[in-house]
Amino acid sequence: MIQHAQCPCHNEGYMLEELDGELLLYHLDQTKTVYLNNSAAVVWHLCDGTNTVADIIALLTAQFPESADAIPDDVHETLRSLRDAGALSLD
């Protein structure tokens, strides 16, 4: 379970690139690629090891108040997906 006090951070070797209008998160040494939508890319950028899950939710809620009700679930789902893909650690 993802806790709001955890500070998600990128695992080494992952890069985010735009290619032909798609956002791709890929590992430099592995043949692993994760496709991200724009919202997931924003969450990825906020996972710098200093923002907690609660911070990420608060930042996105302040930026997109019209989506405030959906943001917590969306952030948790994105973090789980990135963690399961091996791109993210939750400390």
The 8 nearest C-alpha neighbors of each residue, nearest first, counted from 0:
[[1, 2, 79, 75, 3, 89, 5, 78],
 [0, 2, 3, 75, 5, 79, 89, 52],
 [1, 3, 4, 5, 0, 52, 53, 51],
 [2, 4, 52, 53, 5, 51, 1, 54],
 [5, 3, 51, 2, 52, 53, 6, 54],
 [4, 6, 51, 90, 2, 3, 52, 89],
 [7, 5, 51, 48, 90, 50, 89, 49],
 [8, 6, 89, 46, 48, 88, 90, 5],
 [9, 7, 48, 46, 47, 88, 87, 6],
 [10, 8, 87, 86, 11, 88, 46, 47],
 [9, 11, 87, 86, 88, 8, 13, 12],
 [12, 10, 13, 9, 86, 26, 87, 14],
 [11, 13, 26, 27, 10, 14, 28, 25],
 [14, 12, 26, 25, 11, 27, 10, 86],
 [13, 15, 25, 24, 26, 16, 12, 27],
 [16, 14, 24, 23, 25, 22, 13, 17],
 [17, 15, 23, 22, 18, 14, 24, 25],
 [16, 18, 22, 21, 20, 23, 19, 15],
 [17, 19, 21, 20, 16, 22, 23, 15],
 [18, 20, 21, 17, 22, 16, 23, 34],
 [19, 21, 18, 17, 22, 23, 16, 36],
 [22, 20, 18, 17, 19, 23, 34, 35],
 [21, 23, 17, 35, 16, 34, 18, 36],
 [24, 22, 34, 16, 15, 33, 35, 17],
 [23, 25, 15, 33, 14, 32, 34, 16],
 [26, 24, 32, 13, 14, 31, 23, 33],
 [25, 27, 13, 12, 29, 31, 28, 14],
 [26, 28, 12, 29, 13, 25, 14, 30],
 [29, 27, 26, 30, 12, 31, 13, 25],
 [30, 28, 26, 31, 27, 25, 32, 12],
 [29, 31, 32, 26, 28, 25, 27, 33],
 [30, 32, 29, 26, 25, 33, 24, 27],
 [33, 31, 25, 24, 23, 34, 30, 26],
 [32, 34, 24, 23, 25, 35, 31, 84],
 [33, 35, 23, 22, 24, 32, 36, 21],
 [36, 34, 22, 39, 40, 23, 33, 37],
 [35, 37, 39, 38, 40, 22, 34, 21],
 [36, 38, 40, 39, 41, 35, 22, 42],
 [39, 37, 41, 40, 36, 42, 35, 43],
 [38, 40, 42, 36, 41, 37, 35, 77],
 [41, 39, 43, 37, 38, 42, 35, 44],
 [42, 40, 38, 44, 43, 39, 37, 45],
 [41, 43, 39, 45, 40, 44, 46, 38],
 [44, 42, 40, 46, 41, 45, 39, 9],
 [43, 45, 41, 42, 46, 40, 47, 39],
 [44, 46, 42, 43, 47, 41, 55, 50],
 [47, 45, 8, 7, 43, 44, 48, 42],
 [46, 48, 8, 49, 45, 50, 9, 44],
 [47, 49, 8, 6, 7, 46, 50, 9],
 [48, 50, 47, 6, 51, 46, 7, 8],
 [51, 49, 54, 6, 48, 55, 46, 47],
 [50, 52, 6, 54, 53, 5, 4, 55],
 [51, 53, 3, 55, 54, 5, 4, 6],
 [52, 54, 3, 56, 51, 55, 57, 4],
 [55, 53, 51, 57, 52, 56, 50, 58],
 [56, 54, 52, 58, 57, 53, 59, 50],
 [55, 57, 53, 59, 54, 58, 71, 60],
 [58, 56, 54, 60, 55, 59, 61, 53],
 [59, 57, 55, 61, 60, 56, 54, 62],
 [58, 60, 62, 56, 61, 57, 63, 55],
 [59, 61, 57, 67, 63, 64, 62, 58],
 [60, 62, 58, 59, 64, 63, 57, 67],
 [61, 63, 59, 60, 64, 58, 57, 65],
 [62, 64, 60, 65, 66, 61, 59, 67],
 [65, 63, 67, 60, 66, 61, 62, 59],
 [64, 66, 63, 67, 68, 60, 62, 69],
 [67, 65, 64, 68, 69, 63, 70, 60],
 [66, 68, 64, 60, 70, 69, 65, 63],
 [67, 69, 66, 70, 71, 65, 72, 64],
 [70, 68, 67, 66, 72, 71, 73, 74],
 [69, 71, 73, 67, 72, 68, 74, 66],
 [72, 70, 74, 73, 69, 56, 75, 68],
 [73, 71, 75, 74, 70, 69, 76, 68],
 [72, 74, 70, 76, 71, 75, 77, 69],
 [75, 73, 77, 71, 76, 72, 70, 78],
 [76, 74, 78, 72, 77, 73, 79, 71],
 [75, 77, 73, 79, 74, 78, 72, 80],
 [78, 76, 80, 74, 79, 75, 73, 39],
 [77, 79, 75, 81, 80, 76, 82, 74],
 [80, 78, 82, 76, 77, 81, 83, 75],
 [81, 79, 83, 77, 78, 82, 84, 76],
 [80, 82, 84, 78, 86, 83, 79, 87],
 [81, 83, 87, 79, 85, 84, 80, 86],
 [82, 84, 80, 85, 81, 79, 86, 87],
 [85, 83, 81, 82, 86, 80, 33, 87],
 [86, 84, 82, 83, 87, 81, 10, 88],
 [87, 85, 10, 81, 84, 82, 9, 13],
 [86, 88, 82, 9, 10, 81, 8, 85],
 [89, 87, 8, 7, 82, 10, 9, 90],
 [88, 90, 7, 6, 5, 8, 87, 82],
 [89, 5, 6, 7, 88, 8, 48, 4]]
